[in-house]
Amino acid sequence: MAGVAEVLGRLRALADPARLPGMARSGIGGADVLGVTVAELRALARDLGRDHTLAGGLWDSGVHEARILASMVEEPAAVDGRQLDAWAAGFDSWDLCDQVCQNLVRRTPLAWAKALEWSARPEPFVKRAGFAVMAGLAVADERADDARFEPFLRAVAERADDDRPLVRKGASWALRQMGKRSPGLHARAVETASGLRSAGPGARWVAADVLRELQR
């Protein structure tokens, strides 16, 4: 099994500092960024395999790409709520938030509960994470019936009015993905979005963004 130091060395060998300005312009990365692409991270993750201990060490390193890689090699069944909350508290960019949610959180048994819990939180990246998990479940959980998404629809209706762009974009993402899941959820998503048009400016932005896509 690979150790943390070895994997960090492999990440640094892949790093290209010329990528950093473009990443920064897109809001990608946090405090310690190397300049490694997601495609390169996925290839490395396939080579490493699942490893709960390695994932924890990579996360604790604080390196941006190492944290994304941690979400790719972590074992979903080995994760508990305390770890998920601790990782969510460490989100410092939208890409880290979204990668962890799609690579790991939505695959855990706690995904449905964390989506609702986090979407009610005040911290912008944690609140976005709640919506990101909703979006991921809408796309990937093929066993869930339409009724299971009703709490998510209510959560978006109640929590989408947020003036922070990264949060309202997350709310729109969740509602759009639910609306694409089935004819019944399409109707419910359009109904939910239409109701947001009479709320505050953040909610109205979400309504316009969702209806633009779902009604075209």
Buried (B, 14 or more C-beta within 10 A) or exposed (E): EBEBEEBBEBBBEBBEEEBBEEBEEEEBBBEEBBBBEBEBBBEBBEEBEBBBEBBBBBBEBEBBBBBBBBBBBBBBEBBEEEBBBEBBEBBBBBBBBBBBBBBBBBBBEBBBEBBBBBBEBEEBBBBBBBBBBBBBBBBEBEEEEBEEBEEBBEBBBEBBBBEEBBBBBBBBBBBBBBBBBBEEBBEBBBEBBEBBEEBEEBBBBBBEBBBEBBEE
